[in-house]
Amino acid sequence: MSKVDLAAARTPVPFSARHIGPAEDDIAKMLAVVGYGSLNELTATAVPEAIAALEGLGLPAGLSEPEVLAELRALADRNTVMVSMIGTGYYDTVTPAVILRNVLENPSWYTAYTPYQPEISQGRLEALINFQTVVSDLTGLPVANASLLDEGTAAAEAMALCHRMSKGGGVFVVDSGLHPQTTAVVRTRALPLGIEVVEADLTQGLPDAELFGVLVQYPSTHGEVVDWTALISEAHGRGAVVAMATDLLALTLLTPPGELGADVAIGSSQRFGVPMGFGGPHAAFMSVRQDFARSLPGRLVGVSVDADGNLAYRLALQTREQHIRREKATSNICTAQVLLAVMASMYAVYHGPDGLTGIAAQVHHQATQLAAGLRAAGVELVSDTFFDTVAARVPGRSAEVVEAARVAGINLRHDGDLVVVSCDEVTTDAHVAAVLAAFGATPAVADGYALPEALIRESSFLTHPVFHAHRSETQMLRYLRSLSDRDYALDRGMIPLGSCTMKLNATTEMEPVTWPEFGAIHPFAPIGQAQGHLALIHQLESWLAEVTGYAAVSLQPNAGSQGELAGLLAIRGWHLANGDQHRTVCLIPSSAHGTNAASAVMAGMKVVVVACDDDGNVDVPDLKAKIDKHRDSLAAIMITYPSTHGVFEATVTEICGLVHAAGGQVYVDGANLNALVGLAKPGVFGADVSHLNLHKTFCIPHGGGGPGVGPVAVGAHLAPYLPNHPMAPEAGPATGPGPVSSAPWGSAGILPISWAYIRLMGGEGLTRATQVAILNANYIARRLGAHYPVLYTGREGLVAHECIVDLRGITRDTGVTVDDVAKRLVDYGFHAPTMSFPVAGTLMIEPTESEDLGEIDRFCDALIAIRAEIDKVGSGEWDKVDNPLHHAPHTASSIAGEWSHAYTREEAVYPSGGDRRSKFWPVVRRIDQAYGDRNLVCSCPPLEAYED
């Protein structure tokens, strides 16, 4: 080897080459198919000149993986991990190692998508139905959802549910014993809806006012355990619906809300094995009485049957409800917290009812020891009844006590003259002794327990065998593996979902998430102990501002839907500050994501739909007519760019100008930002605000349906109206609308993922990723265009980062539906693209930049082979009903027994054009969705159901 070769060999491979799938030679081949000589030539043609960014991204150059981990380690070391006894809904916990390694750190779980294709999602659906069973059993209410975003937003959803179900007017009453961040989020959400929130000490009874709903905390934020039975009865007598915010661990010992008469229970499952993570992500929950089931917000996993009558799970009722009902939707929630719900459910499976009760009893024991020592020292306690939290009144010296504990390495909560101390799973006798010393007290022996006799739980819970069968680590390991084997995730193959951007979630990006320096910090810890978190947050905010061209970014929204709401609240705040209270109309194209309309309504706006033209673009004449009609009341327009149809609309700057001229603001949905990074900036080409999806463009994994992070980015004039937080002034401007999430910086525990992605790629790497994403989509459009109509294209017949293939004519001519094609793709070893959105009867395909040419060709070959199969149906060679498309997907058991079909077993499971090495075997055949909705079952079915 020559010296020149040696010099070349020393050049390290940049991370961008690991992240971007196609190699240089493959890029050249693909460009030739598309008809361009370079990536720059392709994207210069695709992206309208009027919006193109001429300068590169002003970001640090990309680093190697070891260098980025070293920088993250330095940031982590700036955090101080203390013993946290702050409470307020966040507790330290022990994540069983078998769950940490085999769920949180396992790409089979964290790279899966929302289970909209249930036949290849049976593993996580079973885990979620376990979660629903845990919540339902512990709360004593029969129907639970498959997780919400956090406790505060769950409380806001409960308020909206109470409003719907009470069918009455009046106020929403919240107890003063709620966690303060919960009350704050409820107030933020209530104001634009015109709901009056009244806070009162409900231990003294209900206020004398007309009310539609009541929310109490059980146990309270200061630890008190109150018997709410009489209050609930009174509220019902006055026509109100009652919700209880509660603690799952406490409910192993306390009478559940359902038995007290509550209609709704909400809370967080964080202390079931999920790290605090400086605020999230954590799976919240909601459970309701049976007659509320069909109004329950969020996702609900139900039981149905497949084509052979076998039990099968699927999402029920409200699946993507906001996409269907739009402005009439009862919630704008799109993502959930599936990965964290899975962890919490597995924590319950591993420990079982006896183990959970034992943990709760130990936590309660430590709290009683603490209380005994304080009493012996003459310290006044706020309540003699409590589960894990003891509040002590020490007039004039509460700050002194908290500081003394801090010096001893323990964080306590300071609330006026109160010092509040919460025990948890990791609390030791030494911790209790140190806290007592901070008060000037010494340990004492507790006498009995501090739970009210009348509220000690008598009913059983978690009786299903799944919560008794996996006590050893071997059993648990095999259970987790058996479930992940039933799922299709990115570790198996391409997930070509349009609008969802299922790209690589690199291991280096994921690694720091489980470092205790990031995971073990309480969101309300003294700010000086979280300097590493804050430095990372501020850097990430500045980088996202540079990428988008905006002036300011808030990372608080913990889902894209929450980012939408925060952006619209910023617009609302700006109009109100300008004295334009009458500006309430939000224009939304007919092609928009359904969350747009739902979020607009929740921000107090009226939705007016703008038509799209035959090319799928915003119909500018119709837009002008709608602006003229609503000029005086126009608040905003919400558009997605590139469009929901996957096209760079050439009129976007004109649209922005028309809305601004009428006094409105422009909201650009960031769902499709993966087609813009490095090529165009919304904040420069005319937009005022966008939400971004870190779980799409910036590599936070989808986690089987969540977590998500939906930061909101705004122009300078809207910056004063970004979310803030009453418990962390540093989290947002004083003029903000309040918090949209429970924690000041939302799901801060997973922000290192996006930070690492940007730091690894650098500006050049990010730009190239965008260019390759556009190339991959156009290559697929070209290859498939000869076999399926490509519905919408832009300049020179190009698409953006995704394309839509139209099956409507095929269905009309042959009877083969979009569902048939989606399920048949499973037999070929693929997850289906997005079905029937934004146009019914179509498939929206997004390959991302991470898929290599071999995988893209394998996918195209599969769809082309399916087109040939469709032709066999159309020609009559295959029967219109008895054909492999209609019966797809095929399981191993379906081909093992008697075979009476006109096509062969091999044609069923090893179709021509399919790659046998990539074979995926689903465990159920096509699922009957309607059956499941008619026969709603949302908790673990008995074993007999499996046998039947």
Solvent accessible surface area in square Angstrom, and as a share of the most:
residue,aa,sasa,rsa
1,M,172,0.77
2,S,58,0.38
3,K,176,0.74
4,V,117,0.67
5,D,71,0.37
6,L,89,0.44
7,A,45,0.35
8,A,67,0.52
9,A,71,0.55
10,R,183,0.67
11,T,95,0.55
12,P,106,0.67
13,V,86,0.49
14,P,81,0.51
15,F,9,0.04
16,S,18,0.11
17,A,56,0.44
18,R,156,0.57
19,H,1,0.00
20,I,10,0.05
21,G,25,0.24
22,P,6,0.04
23,A,61,0.47
24,E,116,0.52
25,D,106,0.55
26,D,34,0.17
27,I,9,0.04
28,A,60,0.46
29,K,121,0.51
30,M,0,0.00
31,L,11,0.06
32,A,77,0.59
33,V,75,0.43
34,V,5,0.03
35,G,55,0.53
36,Y,34,0.13
37,G,66,0.63
38,S,46,0.30
39,L,13,0.06
40,N,107,0.55
41,E,83,0.37
42,L,0,0.00
43,T,7,0.04
44,A,66,0.51
45,T,23,0.13
46,A,5,0.04
47,V,5,0.03
48,P,15,0.09
49,E,137,0.61
50,A,75,0.58
51,I,8,0.04
52,A,39,0.30
53,A,28,0.21
54,L,173,0.86
55,E,107,0.48
56,G,60,0.58
57,L,20,0.10
58,G,61,0.58
59,L,22,0.11
60,P,54,0.34
61,A,80,0.62
62,G,36,0.35
63,L,43,0.21
64,S,44,0.28
65,E,58,0.26
66,P,98,0.62
67,E,85,0.38
68,V,0,0.00
69,L,40,0.20
70,A,63,0.49
71,E,59,0.27
72,L,0,0.00
73,R,90,0.33
74,A,57,0.45
75,L,15,0.07
76,A,0,0.00
77,D,91,0.47
78,R,128,0.47
79,N,9,0.05
80,T,63,0.36
81,V,68,0.39
82,M,35,0.16
83,V,42,0.24
84,S,8,0.05
85,M,1,0.01
86,I,8,0.04
87,G,1,0.01
88,T,3,0.02
89,G,13,0.13
90,Y,14,0.05
91,Y,19,0.07
92,D,39,0.20
93,T,14,0.08
94,V,76,0.44
95,T,26,0.15
96,P,12,0.08
97,A,72,0.56
98,V,4,0.02
99,I,1,0.01
100,L,52,0.26
101,R,162,0.59
102,N,30,0.15
103,V,0,0.00
104,L,16,0.08
105,E,63,0.28
106,N,36,0.18
107,P,53,0.33
108,S,25,0.16
109,W,8,0.03
110,Y,10,0.04
111,T,8,0.05
112,A,1,0.01
113,Y,16,0.06
114,T,5,0.03
115,P,2,0.01
116,Y,47,0.18
117,Q,8,0.03
118,P,3,0.02
119,E,3,0.01
120,I,1,0.00
121,S,1,0.00
122,Q,7,0.03
123,G,0,0.00
124,R,5,0.02
125,L,0,0.00
126,E,18,0.08
127,A,0,0.00
128,L,2,0.01
129,I,0,0.00
130,N,1,0.01
131,F,1,0.01
132,Q,1,0.00
133,T,8,0.04
134,V,3,0.01
135,V,0,0.00
136,S,12,0.08
137,D,42,0.22
138,L,0,0.00
139,T,0,0.00
140,G,32,0.31
141,L,8,0.04
142,P,67,0.42
143,V,5,0.03
144,A,1,0.01
145,N,0,0.00
146,A,1,0.00
147,S,0,0.00
148,L,0,0.00
149,L,1,0.00
150,D,13,0.07
151,E,16,0.07
152,G,0,0.00
153,T,1,0.01
154,A,0,0.00
155,A,0,0.00
156,A,1,0.01
157,E,1,0.00
158,A,0,0.00
159,M,1,0.00
160,A,19,0.14
161,L,0,0.00
162,C,0,0.00
163,H,80,0.36
164,R,64,0.24
165,M,45,0.20
166,S,23,0.15
167,K,170,0.72
168,G,39,0.37
169,G,35,0.34
170,G,38,0.36
171,V,17,0.09
172,F,0,0.00
173,V,0,0.00
174,V,0,0.00
175,D,4,0.02
176,S,55,0.35
177,G,13,0.12
178,L,5,0.02
179,H,12,0.05
180,P,46,0.29
181,Q,4,0.02
182,T,0,0.00
183,T,12,0.07
184,A,16,0.12
185,V,0,0.00
186,V,0,0.00
187,R,102,0.37
188,T,7,0.04
189,R,10,0.04
190,A,1,0.01
191,L,119,0.59
192,P,16,0.10
193,L,68,0.34
194,G,69,0.66
195,I,20,0.10
196,E,106,0.47
197,V,17,0.10
198,V,41,0.23
199,E,80,0.36
200,A,25,0.20
201,D,69,0.36
202,L,3,0.02
203,T,59,0.35
204,Q,147,0.65
205,G,30,0.29
206,L,22,0.11
207,P,32,0.20
208,D,149,0.77
209,A,40,0.31
210,E,124,0.56
211,L,6,0.03
212,F,2,0.01
213,G,0,0.00
214,V,0,0.00
215,L,0,0.00
216,V,0,0.00
217,Q,6,0.03
218,Y,1,0.00
219,P,14,0.09
220,S,16,0.10
221,T,7,0.04
222,H,43,0.19
223,G,1,0.01
224,E,57,0.25
225,V,6,0.03
226,V,24,0.14
227,D,72,0.38
228,W,4,0.01
229,T,63,0.36
230,A,81,0.63
231,L,14,0.07
232,I,2,0.01
233,S,72,0.46
234,E,77,0.35
235,A,0,0.00
236,H,73,0.33
237,G,70,0.67
238,R,87,0.32
239,G,46,0.44
240,A,5,0.04
241,V,11,0.06
242,V,0,0.00
243,A,0,0.00
244,M,0,0.00
245,A,0,0.00
246,T,4,0.03
247,D,19,0.10
248,L,2,0.01
249,L,4,0.02
250,A,0,0.00
251,L,0,0.00
252,T,7,0.04
253,L,26,0.13
254,L,0,0.00
255,T,18,0.10
256,P,0,0.00
257,P,0,0.00
258,G,22,0.21
259,E,95,0.42
260,L,13,0.06
261,G,32,0.31
262,A,4,0.03
263,D,2,0.01
264,V,0,0.00
265,A,0,0.00
266,I,0,0.00
267,G,0,0.00
268,S,19,0.13
269,S,1,0.00
270,Q,1,0.01
271,R,14,0.05
272,F,1,0.00
273,G,2,0.02
274,V,3,0.01
275,P,43,0.27
276,M,2,0.01
277,G,5,0.05
278,F,1,0.00
279,G,7,0.07
280,G,2,0.02
281,P,12,0.08
282,H,7,0.03
283,A,0,0.00
284,A,0,0.00
285,F,0,0.00
286,M,0,0.00
287,S,0,0.00
288,V,0,0.00
289,R,91,0.33
290,Q,103,0.46
291,D,93,0.48
292,F,8,0.03
293,A,3,0.02
294,R,143,0.52
295,S,28,0.18
296,L,1,0.00
297,P,1,0.01
298,G,12,0.12
299,R,17,0.06
300,L,1,0.01
301,V,0,0.00
302,G,0,0.00
303,V,15,0.09
304,S,1,0.01
305,V,38,0.22
306,D,6,0.03
307,A,66,0.51
308,D,74,0.38
309,G,43,0.41
310,N,72,0.37
311,L,31,0.16
312,A,0,0.00
313,Y,7,0.03
314,R,1,0.00
315,L,13,0.06
316,A,1,0.01
317,L,49,0.24
318,Q,18,0.08
319,T,38,0.22
320,R,52,0.19
321,E,23,0.10
322,Q,7,0.03
323,H,29,0.13
324,I,134,0.68
325,R,111,0.40
326,R,47,0.17
327,E,56,0.25
328,K,138,0.58
329,A,13,0.10
330,T,28,0.16
331,S,4,0.02
332,N,0,0.00
333,I,13,0.07
334,C,38,0.23
335,T,19,0.11
336,A,1,0.01
337,Q,0,0.00
338,V,1,0.01
339,L,8,0.04
340,L,7,0.03
341,A,0,0.00
342,V,1,0.01
343,M,1,0.01
344,A,1,0.01
345,S,0,0.00
346,M,0,0.00
347,Y,2,0.01
348,A,0,0.00
349,V,0,0.00
350,Y,41,0.16
351,H,46,0.21
352,G,0,0.00
353,P,15,0.09
354,D,117,0.61
355,G,25,0.24
356,L,0,0.00
357,T,45,0.26
358,G,40,0.39
359,I,26,0.13
360,A,0,0.00
361,A,50,0.39
362,Q,87,0.39
363,V,1,0.00
364,H,11,0.05
365,H,81,0.36
366,Q,4,0.02
367,A,0,0.00
368,T,9,0.05
369,Q,39,0.17
370,L,0,0.00
371,A,0,0.00
372,A,15,0.11
373,G,0,0.00
374,L,0,0.00
375,R,110,0.40
376,A,79,0.61
377,A,50,0.39
378,G,69,0.66
379,V,16,0.09
380,E,93,0.42
381,L,23,0.11
382,V,52,0.30
383,S,18,0.12
384,D,99,0.51
385,T,39,0.23
386,F,4,0.02
387,F,1,0.00
388,D,7,0.04
389,T,7,0.04
390,V,3,0.02
391,A,3,0.02
392,A,0,0.00
393,R,89,0.33
394,V,7,0.04
395,P,94,0.59
396,G,80,0.77
397,R,80,0.29
398,S,6,0.04
399,A,60,0.46
400,E,111,0.50
401,V,0,0.00
402,V,30,0.17
403,E,79,0.35
404,A,42,0.32
405,A,0,0.00
406,R,97,0.35
407,V,109,0.62
408,A,59,0.46
409,G,22,0.21
410,I,3,0.02
411,N,7,0.04
412,L,11,0.06
413,R,23,0.08
414,H,93,0.42
415,D,55,0.28
416,G,56,0.53
417,D,69,0.36
418,L,19,0.09
419,V,0,0.00
420,V,1,0.00
421,V,0,0.00
422,S,3,0.02
423,C,0,0.00
424,D,4,0.02
425,E,42,0.19
426,V,44,0.25
427,T,10,0.06
428,T,61,0.35
429,D,99,0.51
430,A,71,0.55
431,H,37,0.17
432,V,6,0.04
433,A,36,0.28
434,A,28,0.21
435,V,0,0.00
436,L,0,0.00
437,A,66,0.51
438,A,14,0.11
439,F,7,0.03
440,G,67,0.64
441,A,6,0.05
442,T,101,0.59
443,P,89,0.56
444,A,29,0.22
445,V,137,0.79
446,A,21,0.16
447,D,145,0.75
448,G,56,0.54
449,Y,114,0.43
450,A,12,0.09
451,L,16,0.08
452,P,29,0.18
453,E,132,0.59
454,A,87,0.67
455,L,2,0.01
456,I,53,0.27
457,R,27,0.10
458,E,169,0.76
459,S,42,0.27
460,S,86,0.56
461,F,22,0.09
462,L,0,0.00
463,T,93,0.54
464,H,26,0.12
465,P,57,0.36
466,V,16,0.09
467,F,0,0.00
468,H,92,0.41
469,A,49,0.38
470,H,28,0.12
471,R,100,0.36
472,S,52,0.33
473,E,97,0.44
474,T,66,0.39
475,Q,84,0.37
476,M,0,0.00
477,L,81,0.40
478,R,169,0.62
479,Y,21,0.08
480,L,2,0.01
481,R,156,0.57
482,S,41,0.27
483,L,0,0.00
484,S,8,0.05
485,D,61,0.32
486,R,67,0.24
487,D,3,0.02
488,Y,4,0.02
489,A,2,0.01
490,L,34,0.17
491,D,74,0.39
492,R,103,0.37
493,G,11,0.10
494,M,1,0.00
495,I,2,0.01
496,P,0,0.00
497,L,10,0.05
498,G,0,0.00
499,S,6,0.04
500,C,8,0.05
501,T,1,0.01
502,M,3,0.01
503,K,4,0.02
504,L,64,0.32
505,N,14,0.07
506,A,6,0.05
507,T,105,0.61
508,T,13,0.08
509,E,0,0.00
510,M,21,0.09
511,E,80,0.36
512,P,0,0.00
513,V,19,0.11
514,T,42,0.24
515,W,31,0.11
516,P,80,0.50
517,E,38,0.17
518,F,0,0.00
519,G,7,0.07
520,A,22,0.17
521,I,5,0.02
522,H,3,0.01
523,P,5,0.03
524,F,29,0.12
525,A,10,0.08
526,P,59,0.37
527,I,58,0.30
528,G,50,0.48
529,Q,14,0.06
530,A,0,0.00
531,Q,67,0.30
532,G,0,0.00
533,H,1,0.00
534,L,15,0.07
535,A,18,0.14
536,L,1,0.00
537,I,0,0.00
538,H,93,0.42
539,Q,73,0.33
540,L,0,0.00
541,E,33,0.15
542,S,61,0.39
543,W,24,0.08
544,L,0,0.00
545,A,15,0.12
546,E,51,0.23
547,V,1,0.00
548,T,0,0.00
549,G,25,0.24
550,Y,15,0.06
551,A,63,0.49
552,A,25,0.20
553,V,13,0.07
554,S,7,0.05
555,L,1,0.00
556,Q,2,0.01
557,P,0,0.00
558,N,5,0.02
559,A,0,0.00
560,G,7,0.07
561,S,3,0.02
562,Q,1,0.01
563,G,0,0.00
564,E,4,0.02
565,L,1,0.00
566,A,0,0.00
567,G,0,0.00
568,L,0,0.00
569,L,7,0.03
570,A,0,0.00
571,I,0,0.00
572,R,62,0.23
573,G,18,0.17
574,W,57,0.20
575,H,3,0.01
576,L,67,0.33
577,A,67,0.52
578,N,80,0.41
579,G,42,0.40
580,D,37,0.19
581,Q,117,0.52
582,H,100,0.45
583,R,42,0.15
584,T,53,0.31
585,V,7,0.04
586,C,0,0.00
587,L,0,0.00
588,I,0,0.00
589,P,5,0.03
590,S,56,0.36
591,S,15,0.10
592,A,4,0.03
593,H,14,0.06
594,G,1,0.01
595,T,8,0.05
596,N,0,0.00
597,A,0,0.00
598,A,1,0.01
599,S,0,0.00
600,A,0,0.00
601,V,52,0.30
602,M,18,0.08
603,A,0,0.00
604,G,31,0.30
605,M,15,0.07
606,K,124,0.53
607,V,22,0.13
608,V,18,0.10
609,V,60,0.35
610,V,0,0.00
611,A,42,0.32
612,C,33,0.20
613,D,57,0.30
614,D,144,0.74
615,D,86,0.45
616,G,1,0.01
617,N,34,0.18
618,V,8,0.05
619,D,34,0.18
620,V,20,0.12
621,P,99,0.63
622,D,34,0.18
623,L,0,0.00
624,K,88,0.37
625,A,56,0.43
626,K,50,0.21
627,I,4,0.02
628,D,93,0.48
629,K,157,0.66
630,H,26,0.12
631,R,99,0.36
632,D,110,0.57
633,S,31,0.20
634,L,0,0.00
635,A,0,0.00
636,A,0,0.00
637,I,0,0.00
638,M,0,0.00
639,I,7,0.04
640,T,10,0.06
641,Y,3,0.01
642,P,0,0.00
643,S,3,0.02
644,T,4,0.02
645,H,9,0.04
646,G,0,0.00
647,V,3,0.02
648,F,13,0.06
649,E,12,0.05
650,A,77,0.59
651,T,45,0.26
652,V,1,0.01
653,T,48,0.28
654,E,74,0.33
655,I,2,0.01
656,C,3,0.02
657,G,39,0.37
658,L,47,0.23
659,V,0,0.00
660,H,71,0.32
661,A,84,0.65
662,A,5,0.04
663,G,28,0.27
664,G,1,0.01
665,Q,9,0.04
666,V,0,0.00
667,Y,0,0.00
668,V,1,0.01
669,D,2,0.01
670,G,3,0.03
671,A,4,0.03
672,N,0,0.00
673,L,4,0.02
674,N,5,0.03
675,A,0,0.00
676,L,1,0.00
677,V,4,0.02
678,G,10,0.10
679,L,21,0.10
680,A,1,0.00
681,K,17,0.07
682,P,2,0.01
683,G,24,0.23
684,V,110,0.63
685,F,14,0.06
686,G,22,0.21
687,A,8,0.06
688,D,12,0.06
689,V,0,0.00
690,S,1,0.01
691,H,5,0.02
692,L,0,0.00
693,N,7,0.03
694,L,0,0.00
695,H,6,0.03
696,K,25,0.11
697,T,3,0.02
698,F,0,0.00
699,C,1,0.00
700,I,0,0.00
701,P,4,0.02
702,H,14,0.06
703,G,1,0.01
704,G,1,0.01
705,G,3,0.03
706,G,1,0.01
707,P,4,0.03
708,G,0,0.00
709,V,0,0.00
710,G,0,0.00
711,P,0,0.00
712,V,0,0.00
713,A,0,0.00
714,V,0,0.00
715,G,14,0.13
716,A,74,0.57
717,H,72,0.32
718,L,0,0.00
719,A,25,0.20
720,P,52,0.33
721,Y,36,0.14
722,L,10,0.05
723,P,0,0.00
724,N,24,0.12
725,H,8,0.03
726,P,84,0.53
727,M,59,0.26
728,A,6,0.05
729,P,110,0.69
730,E,92,0.41
731,A,12,0.09
732,G,22,0.21
733,P,41,0.26
734,A,105,0.81
735,T,88,0.51
736,G,16,0.15
737,P,48,0.30
738,G,13,0.12
739,P,4,0.03
740,V,0,0.00
741,S,0,0.00
742,S,3,0.02
743,A,2,0.02
744,P,1,0.00
745,W,7,0.02
746,G,2,0.02
747,S,2,0.01
748,A,1,0.01
749,G,6,0.05
750,I,12,0.06
751,L,1,0.00
752,P,0,0.00
753,I,2,0.01
754,S,0,0.00
755,W,3,0.01
756,A,0,0.00
757,Y,4,0.02
758,I,1,0.01
759,R,31,0.11
760,L,4,0.02
761,M,7,0.03
762,G,1,0.01
763,G,9,0.09
764,E,156,0.70
765,G,6,0.06
766,L,3,0.02
767,T,30,0.17
768,R,74,0.27
769,A,3,0.02
770,T,3,0.01
771,Q,14,0.06
772,V,0,0.00
773,A,0,0.00
774,I,0,0.00
775,L,0,0.00
776,N,0,0.00
777,A,0,0.00
778,N,0,0.00
779,Y,14,0.05
780,I,0,0.00
781,A,9,0.07
782,R,88,0.32
783,R,63,0.23
784,L,0,0.00
785,G,37,0.36
786,A,91,0.71
787,H,67,0.30
788,Y,3,0.01
789,P,79,0.50
790,V,35,0.20
791,L,45,0.22
792,Y,29,0.11
793,T,56,0.33
794,G,25,0.24
795,R,119,0.43
796,E,121,0.54
797,G,33,0.32
798,L,4,0.02
799,V,1,0.00
800,A,0,0.00
801,H,0,0.00
802,E,0,0.00
803,C,1,0.01
804,I,0,0.00
805,V,1,0.00
806,D,16,0.08
807,L,0,0.00
808,R,107,0.39
809,G,25,0.24
810,I,13,0.07
811,T,44,0.26
812,R,184,0.67
813,D,103,0.53
814,T,14,0.08
815,G,49,0.47
816,V,4,0.02
817,T,50,0.29
818,V,12,0.07
819,D,59,0.31
820,D,8,0.04
821,V,0,0.00
822,A,0,0.00
823,K,15,0.06
824,R,0,0.00
825,L,0,0.00
826,V,3,0.02
827,D,2,0.01
828,Y,4,0.01
829,G,1,0.01
830,F,1,0.00
831,H,4,0.02
832,A,0,0.00
833,P,1,0.01
834,T,5,0.03
835,M,49,0.22
836,S,47,0.30
837,F,29,0.12
838,P,29,0.18
839,V,22,0.13
840,A,73,0.57
841,G,18,0.17
842,T,0,0.00
843,L,0,0.00
844,M,0,0.00
845,I,0,0.00
846,E,0,0.00
847,P,2,0.01
848,T,1,0.00
849,E,0,0.00
850,S,22,0.14
851,E,21,0.09
852,D,63,0.32
853,L,20,0.10
854,G,51,0.49
855,E,28,0.13
856,I,0,0.00
857,D,36,0.19
858,R,33,0.12
859,F,0,0.00
860,C,0,0.00
861,D,59,0.31
862,A,1,0.01
863,L,0,0.00
864,I,40,0.20
865,A,19,0.14
866,I,0,0.00
867,R,55,0.20
868,A,54,0.42
869,E,15,0.07
870,I,0,0.00
871,D,73,0.38
872,K,64,0.27
873,V,2,0.01
874,G,42,0.40
875,S,88,0.57
876,G,57,0.55
877,E,118,0.53
878,W,18,0.06
879,D,77,0.40
880,K,123,0.52
881,V,88,0.50
882,D,35,0.18
883,N,2,0.01
884,P,0,0.00
885,L,1,0.00
886,H,80,0.36
887,H,37,0.17
888,A,0,0.00
889,P,0,0.00
890,H,2,0.01
891,T,6,0.04
892,A,53,0.41
893,S,84,0.54
894,S,24,0.16
895,I,30,0.15
896,A,84,0.65
897,G,42,0.40
898,E,168,0.75
899,W,48,0.17
900,S,97,0.63
901,H,54,0.24
902,A,79,0.61
903,Y,4,0.01
904,T,75,0.43
905,R,99,0.36
906,E,94,0.42
907,E,56,0.25
908,A,0,0.00
909,V,4,0.02
910,Y,68,0.26
911,P,7,0.05
912,S,99,0.64
913,G,47,0.45
914,G,27,0.26
915,D,35,0.18
916,R,135,0.49
917,R,220,0.80
918,S,34,0.22
919,K,33,0.14
920,F,7,0.03
921,W,88,0.31
922,P,3,0.02
923,V,76,0.44
924,V,10,0.05
925,R,24,0.09
926,R,53,0.19
927,I,12,0.06
928,D,60,0.31
929,Q,83,0.37
930,A,56,0.44
931,Y,79,0.30
932,G,0,0.00
933,D,45,0.24
934,R,162,0.59
935,N,67,0.34
936,L,35,0.17
937,V,65,0.37
938,C,12,0.07
939,S,36,0.23
940,C,19,0.11
941,P,7,0.04
942,P,81,0.51
943,L,85,0.42
944,E,104,0.47
945,A,32,0.25
946,Y,95,0.36
947,E,138,0.62
948,D,142,0.74
